Amino acid sequence: MNLKNVLDKEIESLRPVEVLNRSINKGRLPHGVLLHGEDFDVLRSVCFALAARLLESDRSPLQHPDFFSVRPSNKMRQISADNVRALNKQLQQSANQRGRKVAVVFEADRMNVNAANAFLKTLEEPPSDTTIFLLTTRPYDLLDTIRSRCLNFKIPTILEKFNHPEWDKWLQAYAKWMRKAFALPKSTQDTADIILSVYGLVARFKNFLSILSENEWKKLKETLPDELEEEEIDALEAGVYKKYRNLLFAEIERKTMEVAVSIPPVPPSVKLARVIVHIEQLKNLFEVNFSETTALESFLLDSLRVWSL
Protein backbone atom coordinates (compact mmCIF):
# COMPACT_ATOMS: atom_id res chain seq x y z
CA MET A 1 0.00 0.00 0.00
CA ASN A 2 1.36 3.43 -0.95
CA LEU A 3 0.99 6.35 1.44
CA LYS A 4 0.02 8.54 -1.51
CA ASN A 5 -3.27 6.67 -1.67
CA VAL A 6 -4.33 7.57 1.86
CA LEU A 7 -2.54 10.76 2.92
CA ASP A 8 -2.98 14.31 1.75
CA LYS A 9 -0.02 15.41 -0.35
CA GLU A 10 0.92 18.07 2.21
CA ILE A 11 1.11 15.49 5.01
CA GLU A 12 2.79 12.83 2.90
CA SER A 13 5.63 15.23 2.01
CA LEU A 14 6.47 16.01 5.65
CA ARG A 15 10.05 14.99 6.41
CA PRO A 16 9.21 12.66 9.37
CA VAL A 17 6.59 10.86 7.28
CA GLU A 18 9.09 10.31 4.47
CA VAL A 19 11.62 8.86 6.95
CA LEU A 20 9.03 6.51 8.45
CA ASN A 21 7.93 5.37 5.01
CA ARG A 22 11.52 4.58 4.00
CA SER A 23 12.03 2.68 7.26
CA ILE A 24 9.07 0.45 6.40
CA ASN A 25 10.41 -0.08 2.88
CA LYS A 26 13.74 -1.24 4.33
CA GLY A 27 12.13 -3.33 7.08
CA ARG A 28 13.85 -1.24 9.74
CA LEU A 29 10.94 0.32 11.61
CA PRO A 30 11.49 -0.16 15.38
CA HIS A 31 8.92 -1.83 17.63
CA GLY A 32 8.08 1.46 19.41
CA VAL A 33 7.28 4.69 17.53
CA LEU A 34 6.24 7.90 19.31
CA LEU A 35 4.39 10.36 17.07
CA HIS A 36 3.86 13.75 18.65
CA GLY A 37 2.74 17.18 17.49
CA GLU A 38 0.08 19.82 18.03
CA ASP A 39 -2.55 18.45 15.63
CA PHE A 40 -3.90 15.10 16.84
CA ASP A 41 -5.87 14.54 13.63
CA VAL A 42 -2.65 14.68 11.62
CA LEU A 43 -0.97 12.26 14.05
CA ARG A 44 -3.85 9.82 13.67
CA SER A 45 -3.85 10.10 9.86
CA VAL A 46 -0.12 9.39 9.67
CA CYS A 47 -0.40 6.49 12.12
CA PHE A 48 -3.31 4.86 10.27
CA ALA A 49 -1.51 5.17 6.93
CA LEU A 50 1.64 3.55 8.35
CA ALA A 51 -0.41 0.85 10.08
CA ALA A 52 -2.18 0.00 6.82
CA ARG A 53 1.20 -0.39 5.11
CA LEU A 54 2.54 -2.63 7.87
CA LEU A 55 -0.58 -4.78 7.75
CA GLU A 56 -0.49 -4.82 3.94
CA SER A 57 -4.12 -3.81 3.84
CA ASP A 58 -6.15 -1.45 1.67
CA ARG A 59 -8.80 -1.21 4.38
CA SER A 60 -8.85 1.02 7.41
CA PRO A 61 -6.65 -0.50 10.14
CA LEU A 62 -9.69 -0.37 12.44
CA GLN A 63 -11.20 -3.18 10.36
CA HIS A 64 -8.11 -5.42 10.49
CA PRO A 65 -7.99 -8.33 12.97
CA ASP A 66 -4.32 -7.70 13.79
CA PHE A 67 -4.80 -4.04 14.68
CA PHE A 68 -5.22 -3.26 18.38
CA SER A 69 -5.65 -0.02 20.26
CA VAL A 70 -6.13 1.53 23.65
CA ARG A 71 -7.47 5.00 24.30
CA PRO A 72 -8.59 7.12 27.27
CA SER A 73 -11.88 6.06 28.80
CA ASN A 74 -14.60 7.70 30.92
CA LYS A 75 -15.08 11.42 31.51
CA MET A 76 -11.69 11.67 33.25
CA ARG A 77 -10.11 10.46 30.01
CA GLN A 78 -7.53 8.23 31.67
CA ILE A 79 -5.78 5.09 30.40
CA SER A 80 -5.68 2.59 33.26
CA ALA A 81 -3.31 -0.28 34.02
CA ASP A 82 -6.15 -2.69 33.21
CA ASN A 83 -6.46 -1.12 29.75
CA VAL A 84 -2.73 -1.64 29.15
CA ARG A 85 -2.74 -5.22 30.45
CA ALA A 86 -5.63 -6.07 28.12
CA LEU A 87 -3.64 -4.66 25.20
CA ASN A 88 -0.53 -6.60 26.24
CA LYS A 89 -2.55 -9.83 26.35
CA GLN A 90 -3.81 -9.24 22.80
CA LEU A 91 -0.29 -8.58 21.51
CA GLN A 92 1.08 -11.79 23.02
CA GLN A 93 -1.22 -13.84 20.79
CA SER A 94 -0.24 -14.95 17.29
CA ALA A 95 -1.27 -12.75 14.38
CA ASN A 96 -4.61 -13.73 12.88
CA GLN A 97 -3.30 -13.40 9.34
CA ARG A 98 0.24 -14.66 10.00
CA GLY A 99 1.78 -11.26 9.42
CA ARG A 100 2.54 -8.29 11.62
CA LYS A 101 0.53 -6.91 14.49
CA VAL A 102 0.08 -3.18 15.01
CA ALA A 103 -1.03 -1.45 18.20
CA VAL A 104 -1.82 2.20 18.86
CA VAL A 105 -1.97 4.01 22.18
CA PHE A 106 -4.13 7.07 21.54
CA GLU A 107 -3.29 10.09 23.72
CA ALA A 108 -0.49 8.16 25.42
CA ASP A 109 0.05 11.01 27.89
CA ARG A 110 -3.25 10.02 29.53
CA MET A 111 -1.73 6.85 30.98
CA ASN A 112 -1.74 7.00 34.76
CA VAL A 113 1.40 5.96 36.66
CA ASN A 114 0.42 2.29 36.99
CA ALA A 115 -0.53 2.10 33.32
CA ALA A 116 2.74 3.72 32.25
CA ASN A 117 4.77 1.25 34.29
CA ALA A 118 2.81 -1.68 32.86
CA PHE A 119 3.33 -0.35 29.35
CA LEU A 120 7.05 0.12 29.95
CA LYS A 121 7.40 -3.65 30.42
CA THR A 122 5.87 -4.15 26.97
CA LEU A 123 8.44 -1.83 25.41
CA GLU A 124 11.28 -3.55 27.25
CA GLU A 125 10.15 -7.01 26.06
CA PRO A 126 8.19 -6.32 22.86
CA PRO A 127 6.18 -9.14 21.24
CA SER A 128 7.66 -10.42 17.99
CA ASP A 129 6.55 -8.91 14.67
CA THR A 130 4.74 -6.09 16.46
CA THR A 131 4.86 -2.32 15.99
CA ILE A 132 3.43 -0.07 18.68
CA PHE A 133 2.58 3.56 17.91
CA LEU A 134 2.11 6.10 20.70
CA LEU A 135 0.24 9.30 19.77
CA THR A 136 0.33 12.41 21.91
CA THR A 137 0.22 16.18 21.79
CA ARG A 138 2.02 16.31 25.16
CA PRO A 139 5.14 14.11 24.83
CA TYR A 140 6.82 15.44 27.95
CA ASP A 141 3.96 14.17 30.10
CA LEU A 142 5.18 10.66 29.28
CA LEU A 143 7.76 8.87 31.42
CA ASP A 144 11.31 9.55 30.26
CA THR A 145 11.88 5.81 30.13
CA ILE A 146 8.98 5.36 27.70
CA ARG A 147 10.18 8.15 25.42
CA SER A 148 13.72 6.78 25.41
CA ARG A 149 12.55 3.33 24.27
CA CYS A 150 10.69 4.69 21.26
CA LEU A 151 11.80 6.31 18.05
CA ASN A 152 10.48 9.88 18.39
CA PHE A 153 9.02 11.85 15.50
CA LYS A 154 7.53 15.32 15.76
CA ILE A 155 4.86 15.71 13.09
CA PRO A 156 4.45 19.40 12.13
CA THR A 157 1.05 21.02 12.25
CA ILE A 158 -0.76 21.54 8.97
CA LEU A 159 -2.15 25.02 9.47
CA GLU A 160 -5.68 25.47 8.24
CA LYS A 161 -8.00 28.37 8.84
CA PHE A 162 -11.25 27.31 10.44
CA ASN A 163 -14.12 28.49 8.25
CA HIS A 164 -17.67 28.80 9.54
CA PRO A 165 -20.06 31.74 8.96
CA GLU A 166 -21.10 32.04 12.61
CA TRP A 167 -17.50 31.83 13.79
CA ASP A 168 -16.48 34.48 11.25
CA LYS A 169 -19.14 36.76 12.75
CA TRP A 170 -17.76 36.10 16.23
CA LEU A 171 -14.22 36.97 15.13
CA GLN A 172 -15.47 40.17 13.50
CA ALA A 173 -17.22 41.15 16.75
CA TYR A 174 -14.05 40.36 18.69
CA ALA A 175 -11.92 42.46 16.32
CA LYS A 176 -14.36 45.37 16.71
CA TRP A 177 -14.17 44.98 20.50
CA MET A 178 -10.36 45.03 20.37
CA ARG A 179 -10.31 48.26 18.38
CA LYS A 180 -12.69 49.89 20.86
CA ALA A 181 -10.40 48.82 23.70
CA PHE A 182 -7.52 50.62 21.96
CA ALA A 183 -9.47 53.83 21.32
CA LEU A 184 -8.58 56.49 23.89
CA PRO A 185 -9.89 58.55 25.61
CA LYS A 186 -13.02 56.71 26.78
CA SER A 187 -16.05 57.98 28.63
CA THR A 188 -17.48 56.09 31.58
CA GLN A 189 -20.28 54.86 29.32
CA ASP A 190 -17.78 53.66 26.68
CA THR A 191 -15.90 51.69 29.31
CA ALA A 192 -19.12 50.13 30.62
CA ASP A 193 -20.17 49.15 27.10
CA ILE A 194 -16.82 47.50 26.41
CA ILE A 195 -16.98 45.50 29.64
CA LEU A 196 -20.58 44.40 28.97
CA SER A 197 -19.52 43.31 25.49
CA VAL A 198 -17.12 40.83 27.10
CA TYR A 199 -20.02 38.82 28.49
CA GLY A 200 -21.82 38.90 25.16
CA LEU A 201 -18.74 37.51 23.42
CA VAL A 202 -18.37 34.79 26.07
CA ALA A 203 -22.03 33.72 25.76
CA ARG A 204 -21.84 33.56 21.97
CA PHE A 205 -18.58 31.60 22.15
CA LYS A 206 -20.05 29.05 24.57
CA ASN A 207 -23.13 28.53 22.41
CA PHE A 208 -21.12 28.15 19.20
CA LEU A 209 -18.63 25.70 20.73
CA SER A 210 -21.46 23.54 22.10
CA ILE A 211 -23.32 23.38 18.78
CA LEU A 212 -20.14 22.79 16.77
CA SER A 213 -18.83 19.97 18.96
CA GLU A 214 -22.27 18.30 19.18
CA ASN A 215 -22.64 18.29 15.38
CA GLU A 216 -19.13 16.95 14.83
CA TRP A 217 -19.64 14.27 17.46
CA LYS A 218 -22.80 13.05 15.72
CA LYS A 219 -20.81 12.61 12.50
CA LEU A 220 -17.93 10.82 14.22
CA LYS A 221 -20.17 8.53 16.26
CA GLU A 222 -21.61 7.02 13.08
CA THR A 223 -18.12 5.85 12.03
CA LEU A 224 -17.06 4.20 15.32
CA PRO A 225 -16.47 0.43 15.48
CA ASP A 226 -19.17 -1.53 17.31
CA GLU A 227 -16.79 -3.08 19.85
CA LEU A 228 -15.95 0.19 21.62
CA GLU A 229 -16.99 0.26 25.25
CA GLU A 230 -19.17 3.01 26.70
CA GLU A 231 -16.27 4.55 28.62
CA GLU A 232 -14.19 4.78 25.43
CA ILE A 233 -17.10 6.42 23.61
CA ASP A 234 -17.46 8.97 26.43
CA ALA A 235 -13.75 9.76 26.17
CA LEU A 236 -13.97 10.21 22.41
CA GLU A 237 -16.89 12.61 22.81
CA ALA A 238 -14.90 14.62 25.34
CA GLY A 239 -11.99 14.57 22.90
CA VAL A 240 -14.11 16.13 20.15
CA TYR A 241 -15.09 18.97 22.47
CA LYS A 242 -11.45 19.45 23.47
CA LYS A 243 -10.33 19.51 19.84
CA TYR A 244 -12.71 22.29 18.81
CA ARG A 245 -12.17 24.28 22.00
CA ASN A 246 -8.43 24.31 21.31
CA LEU A 247 -8.99 25.13 17.65
CA LEU A 248 -11.19 28.12 18.47
CA PHE A 249 -8.72 29.47 21.02
CA ALA A 250 -5.95 29.15 18.44
CA GLU A 251 -8.14 31.19 16.08
CA ILE A 252 -8.63 33.83 18.78
CA GLU A 253 -4.87 34.02 19.25
CA ARG A 254 -4.35 34.42 15.51
CA LYS A 255 -7.04 37.13 15.23
CA THR A 256 -5.55 38.97 18.22
CA MET A 257 -2.17 39.21 16.50
CA GLU A 258 -3.75 40.17 13.18
CA VAL A 259 -5.76 43.06 14.67
CA ALA A 260 -3.01 44.27 17.02
CA VAL A 261 -0.42 44.73 14.28
CA SER A 262 -2.93 46.58 12.08
CA ILE A 263 -3.50 49.37 14.60
CA PRO A 264 -1.48 52.53 13.84
CA PRO A 265 0.86 54.13 14.39
CA VAL A 266 3.14 51.38 15.77
CA PRO A 267 2.24 47.73 16.47
CA PRO A 268 1.97 47.42 20.27
CA SER A 269 4.55 44.61 20.53
CA VAL A 270 4.97 44.69 24.32
CA LYS A 271 1.22 44.72 24.94
CA LEU A 272 0.66 42.02 22.35
CA ALA A 273 3.30 39.80 23.96
CA ARG A 274 1.60 40.11 27.35
CA VAL A 275 -1.78 39.18 25.90
CA ILE A 276 -0.42 36.19 23.96
CA VAL A 277 1.37 34.89 27.06
CA HIS A 278 -1.94 35.06 28.92
CA ILE A 279 -3.84 33.06 26.33
CA GLU A 280 -1.06 30.44 26.19
CA GLN A 281 -1.23 30.05 29.97
CA LEU A 282 -4.99 29.57 29.80
CA LYS A 283 -4.65 26.87 27.13
CA ASN A 284 -2.36 24.95 29.48
CA LEU A 285 -4.99 25.17 32.22
CA PHE A 286 -7.47 23.34 29.98
CA GLU A 287 -5.53 20.15 30.71
CA VAL A 288 -6.65 20.38 34.35
CA ASN A 289 -10.29 20.94 33.33
CA PHE A 290 -10.31 24.75 33.61
CA SER A 291 -13.59 26.07 32.17
CA GLU A 292 -13.20 27.54 28.68
CA THR A 293 -15.85 30.22 29.35
CA THR A 294 -14.05 31.29 32.53
CA ALA A 295 -10.81 31.26 30.56
CA LEU A 296 -12.23 33.43 27.78
CA GLU A 297 -13.74 35.90 30.25
CA SER A 298 -10.41 36.12 32.09
CA PHE A 299 -8.54 36.61 28.81
CA LEU A 300 -10.84 39.37 27.55
CA LEU A 301 -10.87 41.32 30.81
CA ASP A 302 -7.11 41.00 31.21
CA SER A 303 -6.44 42.05 27.62
CA LEU A 304 -8.82 45.00 28.07
CA ARG A 305 -6.60 46.23 30.91
CA VAL A 306 -3.51 45.77 28.74
CA TRP A 307 -4.89 47.45 25.60
CA SER A 308 -6.32 50.44 27.49
CA LEU A 309 -3.09 51.31 29.31
N, C-alpha and C positions, 0 to 999 in steps of 0.2 A: 504493500500500500504506500502511495506517495503522499507526503504531507501537503503537496500542492492541491490535492483533491479535497482536503478537509479544512485547511487553514486559509484565512485571508492572506493575500499577498504581503500586506504590511507586517503581519505577525510572522509569517513564514521566513521573511528576510531578516528578522532580528538575529543578531550574532549568536546569542546563546542557543536559539532554536537550531541554527545551522550546525553548531558544534554537537548538539545532542543527536541530530539526525545522522551526522557522519559517524558518531560513536555507535549508533545502531547498525549502520552499514558495515562497520568493521567488527561488530560483535564485541565491542569493548565498553558497553554501558555498564556502570557499576550497579550493585544490588540496591543501593540507597541513593536517591536523587531528591534534593531539596530545591523546589521551585518557589521563589519568593519575589514579590513585587507589590505595587500599590493597587493593581487592578486584578481582583480575584477572578473575574470572568476570563481574562486573558490567560491567567495561570491554568484555569480549568480547560480551556480550549487547547492549549499546548499539551497539557497532560493527556487529554483524551486522544489527541492525534498521535502522540508517541505510543500510548497504550495500544491503539489499534494497529500500529505498525508491529509492535512486539508480539501481538497476538495473531498477526497475519490475517486480520479480519477487515472486511469492508463495512461491517456493521458498527453501531455505537458500542463501545466497550461495555456499557451498562447491560447490554443484551448477551454478553459472552459469558459462558460458564466458568471461565478461568480468570475472571476479573472480580476483585473483591475490594470493598471499601469500608471505611469507618468515618463517621462525621459526628459533629457535636449533636447532642440530643437534649431534649427538654428546654424549657424557657431559659434556664441558666446557660445553655449552650456549652456544656462541658463534654469532654471525651473521658470516660471512666476507665479504670483498670479492667473492668469486666468487658467493655467494648474491645479493648486491645487484646485481651486473652482470647476472645471469640475470633478475632481476625487471625491471631497466631495459629489457632487450631485449624482454621480453613487453609492457611498457607502450608501447613505441615502435610496436608493430603496431596496425593498425586494429581497432576493436571488432568482434567476431564478429557482434553483432546490431545494428550501426550505432547504438548508443547510447553511454552512458558506460562507462568502465572504472573499476573500484575495486580498490585494492590495500591490503593490510594488512601492517604490520610488527609481528609479535607480539613482545613483550618487547624493544622497540627499544633498551633500555639494554644489551642483550647484543651490540650491534654492536662489533666491534673497531675500532681506529683507522682502518685502511684501508677497512673497510666504511663507517664513518661518513663519511669523506671522499668515497667514491664515491656515497653516498646524497645527500650535500649537493649534488652536481652535479645530481641529479634534481630536488631542490627548487628550485634556482636556475633551471632550464630545464625546467619540468614539461611532460609530454606533454599535448596538447589533450584536453579532455573527460575528464579523469582526476582522481579524488579519492584521495588517499593518507592512510590512517589509521595513526598510530603509537600503539601501546598499551604502557604501562609503569607499573609501580608505583614506579619510581625515576627520575623525570624529570630530576633534577639530575646523573644519570650520563650524560646525553646532552650532546653538544657544544652550547655556547651558540648557535652559529650555526644549528644544526638547530632548536632550540627557538624561536629568533627568527623563523624562516621558516614557522612553523606557527601556526595558531590554537590556543591552549591552553585546555583545559577540564579542570578537576578534577572527577571524578565521585565524589560522596560514597559512603562505605561503607554498605551496607544491613546493619545489625547483626542477626545471627541467632544464637541460641544453638545450639550443636552438641549434638544429642541422640543418645545411643547408650548402651544399658544398661551395657556394660563400661566406657565412659568415665565415666559417672556414678559407678560404683563407685570408679574411680581418683580422681576428684575428692573423693569422700567420704573416702577413705583419706588423701589429701593434707591435707584440712581437719582431720582428726583429728590428723595429724602436726603441723600448725601449732599447734594448741591445746596439744599436749604440749610443744612447744618454748617456748611462753609460760609454762607452769606452773613456777613457782619456789617453794621450792628443789627441786633434783633430786639424787638419789643418784647414785653412780657407775654403778650398774646402769641407772638411768633414762636417763642420758646415753648409755651404750653402746647401749641399745635404740633410742633415737632415731636415732643415727648408722647403726646397722644397717638401720633402716627406710628410710633414704635409698636404699640399694642395691636394696631390694625395689621401691620406687617407680620407680626408673630402669629396672629389668628389665621391670616390667609395662608401663611407658610404651613402651619399645622394641618389645616384642612387639605391643602394640596398634597402634602406628603402622605397623608392617610389614604386619600383616593388613589394616588399613583401606586403606592405599594400594594394596596388591595387588588387593583386591576392586574398588576404584574404577577402577583401571587396566584391569581386565578388561572392565568395563562401557564405558569410554571407547573402548577399542581396537576394539570391535565397530562403532563409529560413524565411524571414520576413513575418509577417502577412499582409494581404492586406489593413487593416484599418489604418496603420500608415500614418501620415501626412508627407508632404515633409520636413518640418522643423525637424521632429523627425528622418527621414532618413538621413538628412544632419548631424545631431548630432551623429548618430551612425557611419557614415563614418568617421567623425573626431575622434570618440572614438577608431576606429580600428587603425588609424594612431598613436594616442597617446599610445595605448597599445604596439605596436611594437617598437616605439621610446624608450619607457621606458625599454622594455625588452632588446633591444640592448645596451643601456647605462648600464644596470645592468651587461650584459655580458662583457662590456669593463672594468667595475670596477673589476669584478672577474678575468679577464685576467691580469689586472694591478697588482693585489696582487700576482697572481700565478707567474708571471715573476719576480717581484721585490724580492720575497723571495728566488728565485732560483739563484740569482746572488751572487757569492762569493766575498769576504770571509765572510762578515756578512750581513744579511738582513738589508737594509737601513730603519729601522723602522720609524725614524723621517721624512725622506723624503716621505716615503710611506703614512704616516699619513697626511702630507700636501696635497699630491695629491688626496687622497680619500676625504678629506674635500672639496676640490675644486669641485670634480665631484658631490658630494652630494648637494652643493650649486647650481650648475647648474641645477640639476634635479628639485629643488624647483622653479627655475625661469621658467621652462616649464609651470607652472600653470598660469603664466601671459603672455603666448604666446611668450616666448623668443625662437628665432630660434635655432633649433637643430644643424644646420651646423655652426652657429656662436658659439654655445656652445662647439661643438667638437673642432673647431679651437682654441678657447680660452683655453680649457683644454689641448690640445696637446702642445701649445706654452708655457703655464705656467708650465706644467710638464717637458718640455725640460729644462727650466731654473732650476727647482728643481733638476732633475737628474744630470745635468752637473756641479752642484756646487762642 
